[in-house]
């Protein structure tokens, strides 16, 4: 019997889900692989003063106890964050341990250093659970779509933001109220900024685009915009236009140039991604051979994420047993981790735009704004205006543009926002798929 020993650092929701998966389905894994995955130890600060877990040989409060154990082959890092997780992973790699992690933030920011060190030390780093929870997507891009030149990824990869926008769309509630409900239900953290500001999605699309395009993508160059300025008014206007607003992570490659961005996006209701609701995630990939593929499922949660982590553990265990370590590189390509393509500035990305102004309900206001847009070579596709409501001083005025650049939009909005007859800053949402 082949046996591979595993140590897990972190026993939170995902850690527990992983442990439960390994214990509950240990025999299933053995029957399918011929390998016994032995959960040798679990480490977590919360174990201090508590009885050891009954299904492990080692219960520790310090992850280094597992990292320094010569009998453990694979270290699973599930504590999240940057400093401590990086210290544990680096120490484990230097000790010749293989790594499984769900830490997209760490890999997006410090992955180049970690993957390079792992290559030097002859160990593997697997991270399927870092994107999409239980959706198999990392291996799909690295291995199943290896014959394709991937030109585009469009993804909903943050369940919290998608839940909020879904509730706003389906129930007509405003952002602040839905956020409070999401926090009560446990879908949003007390400090939800990573989710609602788009940072979590940016971490994930950094990894996906790096794999898909065969290059290292610098997280700091990824344009990131959240959903905090989206209101019920914008949701209603989107419905009038036959569209839905989603927080999309988008990556596109054209020649020697790529664009990687996260922002609220208005998409037609007939698009498949428009029907992805609640805490579910979906990743749509376009390859030159296969065409479009859509990968859908639960993007978070202890058991779905535990399933993905266990898949990585089994993958490494198979490579250990068969002596095929580094059979597939961490990011799926053999070249050094370099930036091989120029990152297109968000200001030069071409798209249609939804623009909402809060303007005085007076004659000539619409034509004045339209004139400024025309002066900046922005063509108007359609305009929507609502009448004055009781006690309101201003009304929403919406323009939907033909394709243009953010550079032109920004120039026009700078002038429009300084008009006396316009209150509040203009709300701008990029639009995909209506041309």
PERADA-V733142 format. One record per pair of residues at least 24 apart in sequence whose ideal C-beta (glycine too) atoms are under 8 Angstrom apart, sorted by the first residue. I is the first residue (numbers start at 1). J is the second residue. Records with the same first field share a line. If there is no record, write none. Layout:
I=J ; J
This chain:
1=34 ; 36
2=34 ; 35 ; 36 ; 317 ; 321
3=35 ; 36 ; 38
4=35 ; 36 ; 37 ; 38 ; 73 ; 74 ; 313 ; 316 ; 317 ; 320 ; 321
5=38 ; 40 ; 71 ; 72 ; 73 ; 74
6=37 ; 38 ; 39 ; 40 ; 72 ; 73 ; 74 ; 75 ; 76 ; 313
7=40 ; 41 ; 42 ; 43 ; 58 ; 66 ; 67 ; 69 ; 72 ; 74 ; 75 ; 76
8=39 ; 41 ; 42 ; 43 ; 66 ; 75 ; 76 ; 78
9=42 ; 43 ; 44 ; 63 ; 66 ; 75 ; 76 ; 77 ; 78 ; 79 ; 88
10=43 ; 44 ; 76 ; 77 ; 78 ; 79 ; 80
11=42 ; 43 ; 44 ; 46 ; 47 ; 78
12=44 ; 78 ; 79
13=301 ; 302
14=78 ; 102 ; 129 ; 302 ; 305 ; 306 ; 309
15=42 ; 44 ; 78
16=302 ; 306
17=301 ; 302 ; 303 ; 304 ; 305 ; 306
18=76 ; 78 ; 302 ; 305 ; 306 ; 309 ; 310
19=53 ; 55 ; 306
20=302 ; 303 ; 306
21=303 ; 306 ; 307 ; 309 ; 310
22=310 ; 313
23=55
25=310
29=310 ; 314
33=314 ; 317 ; 318
34=321
35=314 ; 317 ; 318 ; 321
37=310 ; 313 ; 314 ; 317
40=66 ; 69 ; 71 ; 72
41=65 ; 66 ; 69 ; 72
63=88
64=88 ; 91
67=91 ; 92 ; 95 ; 97
68=95
72=97
73=97 ; 98 ; 316 ; 317 ; 320
74=98 ; 99 ; 100 ; 313 ; 316 ; 317
75=99 ; 100
76=100 ; 101 ; 309 ; 313
77=101 ; 103
78=102 ; 103 ; 309
80=105 ; 106
81=105 ; 106
82=106 ; 109 ; 110
86=110 ; 114
89=114 ; 125
90=114 ; 117
93=117 ; 118 ; 121 ; 123 ; 125
94=121
96=121 ; 122 ; 123
97=123
98=123 ; 124 ; 125 ; 126 ; 316 ; 320 ; 325
99=123 ; 124 ; 125 ; 126
100=125 ; 126 ; 127 ; 129 ; 309 ; 312 ; 313 ; 316
101=125 ; 126 ; 127 ; 129 ; 130
102=127 ; 129 ; 130 ; 305 ; 308 ; 309
103=127 ; 130
104=130 ; 131 ; 200 ; 203 ; 204 ; 207
105=194 ; 200 ; 203
107=203 ; 207
108=202 ; 203 ; 204 ; 206 ; 207 ; 219
109=203 ; 219
111=207 ; 210
112=216 ; 337
115=330 ; 331 ; 337
116=337
118=330
119=326 ; 329 ; 330
122=325 ; 326
123=325
124=316 ; 319 ; 325 ; 326 ; 330
125=330
126=312 ; 313 ; 315 ; 316 ; 330
127=207 ; 312 ; 330
128=308 ; 309 ; 311 ; 312
129=305 ; 306 ; 308 ; 309 ; 312
130=203 ; 204 ; 207
131=157 ; 204 ; 207 ; 208 ; 283
132=157 ; 204 ; 281 ; 283 ; 295 ; 297 ; 299 ; 308
133=159 ; 281 ; 297 ; 298 ; 299 ; 300 ; 301 ; 304 ; 305 ; 308
134=297 ; 298 ; 299 ; 301 ; 303 ; 304 ; 305 ; 307 ; 308
135=281 ; 283 ; 295 ; 296 ; 297 ; 298 ; 299 ; 308
136=295 ; 308 ; 311
137=208 ; 283 ; 295
138=207 ; 208 ; 211
139=311 ; 315
140=285 ; 293 ; 295
141=208 ; 211 ; 212 ; 285 ; 332
142=211 ; 328 ; 331 ; 332
143=328 ; 332
145=285 ; 287 ; 290 ; 293
146=332
147=289
148=287 ; 288 ; 289 ; 290
149=287 ; 288 ; 289
150=212 ; 213 ; 253 ; 285 ; 286 ; 287 ; 288
151=252 ; 253 ; 254 ; 286 ; 287 ; 288
152=250 ; 251 ; 252 ; 253 ; 285 ; 286
153=205 ; 208 ; 209 ; 212 ; 249 ; 250 ; 251 ; 252 ; 283 ; 284 ; 285 ; 286
154=248 ; 249 ; 250 ; 273 ; 283 ; 284 ; 432
155=201 ; 204 ; 205 ; 208 ; 248 ; 249 ; 250 ; 281 ; 282 ; 283 ; 284
156=246 ; 247 ; 248 ; 249 ; 273 ; 276 ; 280 ; 281 ; 282 ; 283
157=200 ; 201 ; 204 ; 205 ; 249 ; 281 ; 283 ; 299
158=195 ; 198 ; 200 ; 201 ; 204 ; 247 ; 281 ; 299
159=187 ; 278 ; 279 ; 280 ; 281 ; 298 ; 299 ; 300
160=187 ; 188 ; 189 ; 192 ; 195 ; 196 ; 200 ; 279
161=195 ; 196 ; 198 ; 201 ; 226 ; 227 ; 247
162=246 ; 247 ; 276 ; 277 ; 278 ; 279 ; 280 ; 281 ; 299
163=187 ; 188 ; 278 ; 279
164=188 ; 196 ; 227
165=227 ; 230 ; 235 ; 245 ; 246 ; 247 ; 264
166=277 ; 278
168=230 ; 232 ; 235
169=235 ; 238 ; 239 ; 244 ; 245
170=277
172=232 ; 235 ; 236
173=232
174=231 ; 232
175=227 ; 228 ; 230 ; 231 ; 232
187=279
196=226 ; 227 ; 228
197=224 ; 226 ; 228
198=224 ; 225 ; 226 ; 227 ; 247 ; 262 ; 263
199=224 ; 226
201=247 ; 249 ; 262
202=249 ; 262
204=249
205=249 ; 250 ; 251 ; 260 ; 261 ; 262
206=260
208=249 ; 251 ; 283
209=251 ; 258 ; 260
210=331
211=331 ; 332 ; 333
212=251 ; 253 ; 285
213=251 ; 253 ; 258 ; 340 ; 341
214=331 ; 332 ; 333 ; 335 ; 340
215=258 ; 338 ; 339 ; 340 ; 341
216=331 ; 337 ; 338 ; 339 ; 340
217=258 ; 260 ; 339 ; 343
218=339 ; 343
221=260 ; 343
222=260 ; 261 ; 262
223=260 ; 261 ; 262 ; 263 ; 346
224=261 ; 262 ; 263
225=262 ; 263 ; 264
226=264
227=264
229=427
230=264 ; 427 ; 429
231=427
233=356 ; 396
234=354 ; 356 ; 427 ; 429
237=354 ; 356 ; 384 ; 396 ; 398
238=266 ; 354
240=384
241=266 ; 354 ; 382 ; 384 ; 400 ; 434
242=268 ; 269
243=267 ; 268 ; 269 ; 274 ; 431 ; 434
244=268 ; 269 ; 271 ; 274
245=429
246=273 ; 274 ; 276
248=273 ; 432
250=432
253=341
256=341 ; 342
257=341 ; 342 ; 343 ; 344
258=341 ; 342 ; 343 ; 344
259=343 ; 344 ; 346 ; 349
260=343
261=346 ; 349
263=429 ; 430
264=429 ; 430
265=429 ; 430 ; 431 ; 432
266=354 ; 429 ; 430 ; 431 ; 432
267=431 ; 432 ; 433
268=433 ; 434
271=433
346=406
347=405 ; 406 ; 407 ; 410
348=405 ; 406 ; 407
349=405 ; 406
350=403 ; 404 ; 405
351=403 ; 404 ; 430 ; 431 ; 432
352=381 ; 400 ; 401 ; 402 ; 403 ; 404 ; 430 ; 431 ; 432 ; 434 ; 435
353=400 ; 401 ; 404 ; 406 ; 409 ; 428 ; 429 ; 430 ; 431
354=398 ; 399 ; 400 ; 427 ; 428 ; 429 ; 430 ; 431
355=398 ; 399 ; 400 ; 401 ; 409 ; 413 ; 426 ; 427 ; 428
356=396 ; 397 ; 398 ; 426 ; 427
357=396 ; 397 ; 398 ; 399 ; 416 ; 422 ; 426
358=394 ; 395 ; 396 ; 397 ; 422 ; 423 ; 424
359=394 ; 395 ; 397 ; 421 ; 422 ; 423
360=393 ; 394 ; 395 ; 421 ; 422
361=387 ; 388 ; 394 ; 395
362=421
365=397 ; 421 ; 422
366=397
368=419 ; 421
369=397 ; 399 ; 416 ; 419 ; 422
370=399
372=412 ; 415 ; 416
373=399 ; 401 ; 412
375=412
376=408 ; 409 ; 411 ; 412
377=404 ; 408
378=402 ; 404 ; 408 ; 409 ; 412
379=404
381=434
393=423
394=422 ; 423 ; 424
400=431 ; 434
402=435
403=435
